[in-house]
């Protein structure tokens, strides 16, 4: 057998074994869905913020509140201004969320369920509101 033929056979066997290893890796069946709501005008933003404030009163939440249940969740919040409401709630495992509010009288809620969802929100200005709902599987 010639040296060239030996190299071709070796390369063919190596490529075949790499292809077989790639085919035996299980498929990743996970995924996520996320919906964000942000009112387009001041009147709607005020109504939406009122809803979030009623929710926070009902749940006993303060101006900025992070509640997590599960494992491996991380969250952070920064509020620069007065009268802001920030809510982060995570149920499940492996979630990540940050909320930064720069202004006055802003309201935002991040709600994550299932596993491995991520949300990073920055609110700039006054009187803004919104919410993000995420579910991962």
Backbone as a chain_set.jsonl record, in Angstrom:
{"seq": "XXXXXXXXXXXXXXXXXXXXXXXXXXXXXXXXXXXXXXXXXXXXXXXXXXXXXXXXXXXXXXXXXXXXXXXXXXXXXXXXXXXXXXXXXXXXXXXXXXXXXXXXXXXXXXXXXXXXXXXXXXXXXXXXXXXXXXXXX", "coords": {"N": [[0.851, -1.159, 0.0], [0.57, 2.18, -0.858], [1.976, 5.209, 0.438], [0.39, 7.488, -0.006], [-2.127, 6.353, -0.467], [-2.58, 5.221, 2.032], [-2.842, 7.551, 3.604], [-5.212, 8.599, 2.515], [-7.088, 6.603, 3.194], [-6.905, 6.714, 5.985], [-7.765, 9.374, 6.463], [-10.373, 9.165, 5.494], [-11.538, 7.266, 7.258], [-11.272, 8.695, 9.663], [-12.859, 10.971, 9.14], [-15.329, 9.7, 8.838], [-15.725, 8.683, 11.421], [-15.922, 11.025, 12.92], [-18.238, 12.142, 11.828], [-20.086, 10.193, 12.657], [-19.982, 10.528, 15.436], [-21.02, 13.117, 15.66], [-23.616, 12.648, 14.814], [-24.622, 11.169, 16.896], [-25.099, 12.865, 19.013], [-27.513, 14.129, 21.223], [-30.526, 15.842, 20.237], [-31.256, 19.255, 20.906], [-34.02, 20.042, 22.594], [-35.155, 22.177, 23.79], [-36.569, 25.488, 24.219], [-37.85, 28.864, 23.942], [-40.303, 31.362, 24.605], [-41.246, 34.731, 24.334], [-42.938, 37.673, 25.257], [-43.282, 41.099, 24.948], [-44.715, 44.029, 26.242], [-45.403, 47.384, 25.611], [-46.829, 50.351, 26.111], [-47.82, 52.785, 23.664], [-48.478, 55.48, 23.942], [-48.813, 58.29, 26.231], [-51.184, 58.266, 27.79], [-52.084, 55.554, 27.66], [-49.816, 54.372, 28.772], [-49.967, 55.31, 31.393], [-52.312, 54.035, 32.283], [-51.531, 51.354, 32.077], [-49.388, 51.347, 33.894], [-50.811, 51.863, 36.237], [-52.209, 49.469, 36.506], [-50.022, 47.715, 36.995], [-49.196, 48.795, 39.424], [-51.428, 48.29, 41.082], [-51.272, 45.504, 41.033], [-48.826, 45.2, 42.377], [-49.516, 46.173, 44.908], [-51.432, 44.27, 45.674], [-49.84, 41.95, 45.793], [-48.098, 42.69, 47.773], [-45.719, 44.049, 47.212], [-42.848, 46.206, 46.985], [-41.349, 49.35, 45.913], [-39.26, 48.447, 44.303], [-38.823, 45.149, 43.506], [-37.669, 41.845, 43.738], [-38.416, 38.56, 43.156], [-37.812, 35.168, 43.462], [-38.08, 31.734, 42.657], [-36.766, 28.515, 42.57], [-33.798, 27.242, 40.947], [-30.525, 28.517, 40.257], [-31.163, 31.055, 39.264], [-30.746, 34.478, 38.304], [-30.83, 37.965, 38.974], [-31.111, 41.519, 38.635], [-31.558, 44.95, 39.594], [-31.815, 48.424, 38.956], [-32.658, 51.634, 39.934], [-33.049, 54.891, 39.003], [-34.17, 57.774, 39.955], [-37.45, 58.969, 40.968], [-40.428, 57.53, 42.383], [-40.598, 55.178, 40.906], [-41.518, 51.872, 39.818], [-40.497, 48.618, 39.918], [-40.615, 45.252, 38.982], [-39.527, 41.986, 39.274], [-40.111, 38.698, 38.646], [-39.37, 35.348, 38.961], [-39.862, 32.018, 38.231], [-38.834, 28.792, 38.338], [-35.946, 27.416, 36.702], [-32.628, 28.655, 36.036], [-33.02, 31.276, 35.011], [-32.487, 34.668, 33.844], [-32.379, 38.117, 34.491], [-32.452, 41.659, 34.081], [-33.251, 44.946, 35.112], [-33.376, 48.317, 34.449], [-34.169, 51.517, 35.409], [-34.409, 54.783, 34.426], [-35.373, 57.751, 35.263], [-38.531, 59.238, 36.176], [-41.451, 58.029, 37.857], [-41.798, 55.605, 36.447], [-42.828, 52.303, 35.416], [-42.403, 48.831, 35.409], [-42.619, 45.358, 34.659], [-41.132, 42.175, 34.878], [-41.675, 38.909, 34.094], [-40.924, 35.629, 34.455], [-41.032, 32.227, 33.579], [-40.797, 28.599, 33.779], [-37.875, 27.484, 32.291], [-34.554, 28.773, 31.816], [-34.812, 31.45, 30.598], [-34.331, 34.833, 29.434], [-34.091, 38.302, 30.081], [-33.469, 41.681, 29.482], [-33.928, 44.91, 30.337], [-34.209, 48.381, 29.748], [-35.43, 51.404, 30.849], [-35.854, 54.631, 29.843], [-36.61, 57.965, 30.616], [-39.673, 59.657, 31.607], [-42.646, 58.488, 33.241], [-43.092, 56.071, 31.876], [-44.092, 52.713, 30.952], [-44.41, 49.1, 31.071], [-44.175, 45.56, 30.27], [-42.682, 42.321, 30.378], [-43.174, 39.012, 29.471], [-42.093, 35.768, 29.823], [-41.496, 32.388, 28.834], [-39.812, 29.371, 29.205], [-38.672, 26.197, 27.938]], "CA": [[0.0, 0.0, 0.0], [1.398, 3.375, -0.946], [1.805, 6.187, 1.508], [-0.73, 8.335, -0.375], [-3.344, 5.563, -0.266], [-2.723, 5.095, 3.475], [-3.358, 8.834, 4.082], [-6.597, 8.72, 2.065], [-7.895, 5.687, 3.999], [-6.915, 7.261, 7.341], [-8.623, 10.555, 6.448], [-11.754, 8.707, 5.3], [-11.99, 6.671, 8.52], [-11.379, 9.761, 10.646], [-14.051, 11.767, 8.799], [-16.504, 8.87, 9.125], [-15.939, 8.583, 12.865], [-16.386, 12.338, 13.379], [-19.632, 12.236, 11.407], [-20.873, 9.313, 13.52], [-20.063, 11.161, 16.756], [-21.937, 14.251, 15.555], [-24.97, 12.147, 14.667], [-25.079, 10.563, 18.135], [-25.377, 13.903, 19.996], [-28.957, 14.326, 21.284], [-31.036, 17.133, 19.792], [-31.685, 20.165, 21.954], [-35.453, 20.205, 22.391], [-35.63, 23.33, 24.545], [-36.86, 26.721, 23.516], [-38.476, 29.877, 24.778], [-41.158, 32.351, 23.961], [-41.263, 35.937, 25.139], [-43.801, 38.742, 24.753], [-43.091, 42.37, 25.655], [-45.759, 45.021, 26.016], [-44.997, 48.746, 25.955], [-47.81, 51.288, 25.56], [-47.241, 53.737, 22.72], [-48.735, 56.878, 24.28], [-48.776, 58.613, 27.655], [-52.414, 57.831, 28.453], [-52.036, 54.095, 27.811], [-48.733, 54.051, 29.71], [-50.487, 55.567, 32.738], [-53.259, 52.967, 32.613], [-50.738, 50.138, 32.269], [-48.656, 51.524, 35.152], [-51.782, 51.706, 37.324], [-52.413, 48.024, 36.645], [-48.848, 47.153, 37.677], [-49.189, 49.266, 40.817], [-52.438, 47.492, 41.791], [-50.691, 44.17, 41.19], [-47.797, 45.253, 43.423], [-50.21, 46.29, 46.2], [-52.05, 42.968, 45.95], [-48.777, 40.999, 46.137], [-47.284, 43.217, 48.868], [-44.41, 44.406, 46.675], [-42.422, 47.589, 47.207], [-40.969, 50.076, 44.7], [-38.433, 47.546, 43.503], [-38.934, 43.856, 44.165], [-37.236, 40.66, 42.992], [-38.844, 37.313, 43.811], [-37.361, 34.028, 42.674], [-38.155, 30.378, 43.202], [-36.074, 27.627, 41.65], [-32.345, 27.167, 41.107], [-29.685, 29.121, 39.232], [-31.726, 32.293, 38.743], [-30.028, 35.706, 38.637], [-31.594, 39.16, 38.629], [-30.618, 42.77, 39.18], [-32.414, 46.094, 39.308], [-31.296, 49.745, 39.315], [-33.665, 52.677, 39.739], [-32.5, 56.237, 39.113], [-35.312, 58.677, 39.872], [-38.402, 58.796, 42.058], [-41.738, 57.024, 42.012], [-40.504, 54.047, 39.975], [-41.909, 50.542, 40.257], [-39.86, 47.542, 39.151], [-40.964, 43.927, 39.48], [-38.951, 40.828, 38.586], [-40.538, 37.441, 39.246], [-38.838, 34.2, 38.232], [-40.21, 30.703, 38.772], [-38.187, 27.784, 37.506], [-34.494, 27.332, 36.832], [-31.722, 29.205, 35.032], [-33.478, 32.538, 34.431], [-31.632, 35.835, 34.006], [-33.124, 39.344, 34.205], [-32.018, 42.945, 34.62], [-34.164, 46.06, 34.86], [-32.802, 49.611, 34.801], [-35.13, 52.598, 35.2], [-33.785, 56.1, 34.5], [-36.45, 58.731, 35.111], [-39.484, 59.294, 37.277], [-42.785, 57.441, 37.688], [-41.785, 54.492, 35.499], [-43.287, 51.017, 35.966], [-42.116, 47.719, 34.503], [-42.62, 44.034, 35.265], [-40.542, 41.05, 34.142], [-42.239, 37.677, 34.636], [-40.287, 34.512, 33.761], [-41.476, 30.914, 34.054], [-40.172, 27.486, 33.074], [-36.43, 27.45, 32.493], [-33.554, 29.394, 30.946], [-35.21, 32.619, 29.828], [-33.483, 35.983, 29.708], [-34.665, 39.607, 29.74], [-32.702, 42.854, 29.893], [-34.784, 46.044, 30.002], [-33.808, 49.717, 30.186], [-36.448, 52.43, 30.653], [-35.344, 55.996, 29.938], [-37.68, 58.952, 30.496], [-40.631, 59.742, 32.703], [-43.998, 57.999, 33.011], [-43.137, 54.938, 30.941], [-44.483, 51.45, 31.586], [-44.365, 47.938, 30.187], [-43.987, 44.255, 30.91], [-42.169, 41.202, 29.568], [-43.579, 37.692, 29.931], [-41.276, 34.761, 29.14], [-41.611, 30.994, 29.249], [-38.809, 28.525, 28.568], [-38.826, 24.752, 28.126]], "C": [[0.903, 1.229, 0.0], [1.071, 4.323, 0.199], [0.596, 7.092, 1.248], [-2.05, 7.614, -0.112], [-3.607, 5.399, 1.229], [-3.309, 6.379, 4.066], [-4.831, 9.007, 3.707], [-7.502, 7.839, 2.924], [-8.01, 6.217, 5.435], [-7.847, 8.472, 7.428], [-10.088, 10.168, 6.31], [-12.311, 8.11, 6.585], [-12.188, 7.731, 9.6], [-12.631, 10.606, 10.389], [-15.325, 10.985, 9.106], [-16.786, 8.776, 10.619], [-16.403, 9.916, 13.451], [-17.853, 12.518, 13.021], [-20.529, 11.387, 12.29], [-21.031, 9.925, 14.907], [-21.036, 12.329, 16.726], [-23.383, 13.787, 15.465], [-25.502, 11.573, 15.978], [-25.361, 11.582, 19.249], [-26.885, 14.142, 20.028], [-29.362, 15.73, 20.836], [-31.465, 17.964, 20.993], [-33.15, 20.501, 21.707], [-36.007, 21.426, 23.103], [-35.909, 24.528, 23.652], [-37.459, 27.715, 24.472], [-39.347, 30.774, 23.922], [-41.246, 33.536, 24.902], [-42.135, 36.989, 24.455], [-43.556, 39.978, 25.606], [-44.183, 43.343, 25.252], [-45.246, 46.373, 26.464], [-45.989, 49.711, 25.31], [-47.147, 52.392, 24.743], [-47.477, 55.199, 23.097], [-48.825, 57.05, 25.798], [-50.013, 58.114, 28.397], [-52.415, 56.325, 28.696], [-50.948, 53.665, 28.789], [-49.19, 54.266, 31.151], [-51.447, 54.487, 33.196], [-52.512, 51.666, 32.912], [-49.983, 50.2, 33.592], [-49.582, 51.355, 36.349], [-52.075, 50.231, 37.572], [-51.251, 47.355, 37.359], [-48.801, 47.574, 39.147], [-50.25, 48.535, 41.654], [-51.931, 46.072, 42.038], [-49.67, 44.167, 42.321], [-48.423, 45.405, 44.805], [-50.799, 44.948, 46.611], [-51.016, 41.949, 46.43], [-47.887, 41.478, 47.281], [-45.878, 43.582, 48.433], [-44.118, 45.876, 46.929], [-42.052, 48.218, 45.864], [-40.121, 49.242, 43.744], [-38.4, 46.196, 44.192], [-38.494, 42.739, 43.215], [-37.652, 39.445, 43.793], [-38.506, 36.156, 42.888], [-37.666, 32.734, 43.413], [-37.595, 29.445, 42.143], [-34.583, 27.665, 41.921], [-31.648, 27.87, 39.947], [-30.256, 30.375, 38.598], [-30.881, 33.475, 39.178], [-30.867, 36.894, 38.188], [-30.952, 40.374, 39.274], [-31.509, 43.914, 38.748], [-31.72, 47.364, 39.757], [-32.367, 50.769, 38.982], [-33.037, 54.032, 40.011], [-33.644, 57.219, 38.885], [-36.245, 58.413, 41.035], [-39.71, 58.236, 41.507], [-41.725, 55.852, 41.052], [-40.987, 52.758, 40.638], [-41.25, 49.527, 39.34], [-40.167, 46.205, 39.79], [-40.246, 42.889, 38.621], [-39.405, 39.594, 39.342], [-40.07, 36.298, 38.354], [-39.236, 32.92, 38.948], [-39.669, 29.66, 37.812], [-36.69, 27.886, 37.687], [-33.771, 28.037, 35.693], [-32.171, 30.489, 34.368], [-32.47, 33.647, 34.7], [-32.446, 37.078, 33.643], [-32.436, 40.551, 34.824], [-33.043, 44.002, 34.218], [-33.494, 47.338, 35.342], [-33.817, 50.688, 34.432], [-34.438, 53.934, 35.452], [-34.86, 57.148, 34.225], [-37.364, 58.649, 36.315], [-40.806, 58.648, 36.877], [-42.858, 56.384, 36.586], [-42.282, 53.233, 36.192], [-43.004, 49.925, 34.94], [-42.114, 46.411, 35.285], [-41.993, 43.013, 34.334], [-41.009, 39.782, 34.843], [-41.711, 36.504, 33.823], [-40.668, 33.195, 34.414], [-40.79, 29.825, 33.234], [-38.691, 27.448, 33.361], [-35.691, 28.231, 31.412], [-34.094, 30.48, 30.021], [-34.333, 33.795, 30.252], [-34.195, 37.262, 29.271], [-33.783, 40.702, 30.309], [-33.454, 44.09, 29.411], [-34.183, 47.325, 30.559], [-34.95, 50.669, 29.849], [-35.798, 53.787, 30.858], [-36.507, 56.96, 29.742], [-38.624, 58.869, 31.677], [-41.981, 59.162, 32.29], [-44.119, 56.859, 32.022], [-43.555, 53.678, 31.694], [-44.392, 50.325, 30.565], [-44.186, 46.668, 30.988], [-43.438, 43.268, 29.884], [-42.575, 39.903, 30.245], [-42.797, 36.664, 29.124], [-41.536, 33.383, 29.717], [-40.582, 30.179, 28.474], [-39.047, 27.059, 28.875], [-37.597, 24.017, 27.659]], "O": [[1.87, 1.308, 0.757], [0.019, 4.231, 0.832], [-0.139, 7.426, 2.178], [-2.989, 8.213, 0.414], [-4.764, 5.437, 1.649], [-4.178, 6.314, 4.935], [-5.614, 9.513, 4.51], [-8.573, 8.281, 3.341], [-9.088, 6.174, 6.029], [-8.634, 8.58, 8.369], [-10.953, 10.776, 6.94], [-13.441, 8.415, 6.965], [-13.153, 7.675, 10.362], [-13.374, 10.917, 11.32], [-16.3, 11.561, 9.589], [-17.943, 8.787, 11.039], [-17.201, 9.929, 14.389], [-18.631, 13.003, 13.843], [-21.628, 11.817, 12.641], [-22.11, 9.846, 15.494], [-21.802, 12.515, 17.672], [-24.281, 14.453, 15.981], [-26.717, 11.496, 16.16], [-25.817, 11.196, 20.326], [-27.491, 14.338, 18.975], [-28.618, 16.69, 21.037], [-31.977, 17.432, 21.978], [-33.483, 21.167, 20.727], [-37.207, 21.689, 23.031], [-35.526, 24.559, 22.483], [-37.569, 27.454, 25.67], [-39.158, 30.921, 22.714], [-41.313, 33.37, 26.12], [-42.077, 37.17, 23.239], [-43.615, 39.917, 26.834], [-44.529, 43.465, 24.077], [-44.714, 46.506, 27.566], [-45.989, 49.872, 24.09], [-46.063, 52.869, 25.078], [-46.754, 56.076, 22.624], [-48.902, 56.073, 26.543], [-49.904, 57.596, 29.509], [-52.71, 55.869, 29.8], [-51.129, 52.711, 29.546], [-48.837, 53.485, 32.034], [-51.412, 54.066, 34.352], [-52.823, 50.967, 33.876], [-49.941, 49.216, 34.33], [-49.191, 50.775, 37.362], [-52.176, 49.798, 38.719], [-51.463, 46.517, 38.235], [-48.409, 46.788, 40.009], [-49.996, 48.198, 42.81], [-52.133, 45.509, 43.114], [-49.645, 43.243, 43.134], [-47.924, 44.834, 45.774], [-50.678, 44.54, 47.766], [-51.276, 41.18, 47.355], [-47.004, 40.739, 47.717], [-44.936, 43.438, 49.212], [-45.033, 46.688, 47.07], [-42.396, 47.689, 44.808], [-40.263, 49.336, 42.525], [-37.991, 46.106, 45.349], [-38.894, 42.696, 42.051], [-37.292, 39.307, 44.962], [-38.855, 36.151, 41.707], [-37.527, 32.65, 44.633], [-37.913, 29.572, 40.961], [-34.152, 28.073, 43.0], [-32.112, 27.828, 38.808], [-29.863, 30.727, 37.486], [-30.354, 33.487, 40.291], [-31.533, 36.841, 37.153], [-30.327, 40.272, 40.33], [-32.135, 43.871, 37.688], [-31.1, 47.388, 40.82], [-32.916, 50.772, 37.88], [-32.553, 54.294, 41.112], [-34.037, 57.465, 37.745], [-35.882, 57.715, 41.982], [-40.055, 58.434, 40.342], [-42.749, 55.556, 40.437], [-40.876, 52.583, 41.852], [-41.428, 49.575, 38.123], [-40.0, 46.036, 40.998], [-40.344, 42.911, 37.394], [-39.125, 39.449, 40.532], [-40.337, 36.28, 37.153], [-38.974, 32.763, 40.14], [-40.003, 29.648, 36.627], [-36.213, 28.383, 38.708], [-34.221, 28.027, 34.547], [-31.739, 30.774, 33.251], [-31.696, 33.58, 35.655], [-33.123, 37.1, 32.615], [-31.909, 40.485, 35.935], [-33.62, 43.953, 33.131], [-33.091, 47.437, 36.501], [-34.269, 50.763, 33.29], [-33.942, 54.189, 36.549], [-35.209, 57.395, 33.071], [-37.016, 58.066, 37.342], [-41.223, 58.711, 35.721], [-43.861, 56.283, 35.879], [-42.171, 53.105, 37.411], [-43.319, 50.068, 33.758], [-41.664, 46.361, 36.43], [-42.289, 42.988, 33.14], [-40.771, 39.598, 36.037], [-42.011, 36.389, 32.635], [-40.635, 33.058, 35.637], [-40.271, 30.08, 32.147], [-38.277, 27.389, 34.519], [-36.135, 28.334, 30.268], [-33.867, 30.443, 28.812], [-33.678, 33.754, 31.293], [-34.825, 37.298, 28.214], [-33.395, 40.656, 31.476], [-33.602, 44.295, 28.206], [-33.707, 47.358, 31.693], [-35.39, 50.736, 28.701], [-35.252, 54.063, 31.926], [-37.3, 56.799, 28.814], [-38.402, 58.111, 32.622], [-42.411, 59.316, 31.147], [-45.164, 56.703, 31.391], [-43.394, 53.584, 32.911], [-44.309, 50.562, 29.36], [-44.063, 46.692, 32.212], [-43.702, 43.375, 28.686], [-42.351, 39.716, 31.441], [-42.828, 36.678, 27.893], [-41.764, 33.223, 30.916], [-40.487, 30.278, 27.251], [-39.56, 26.714, 29.939], [-37.544, 22.79, 27.739]]}, "num_chains": 1, "name": "protein.A"}
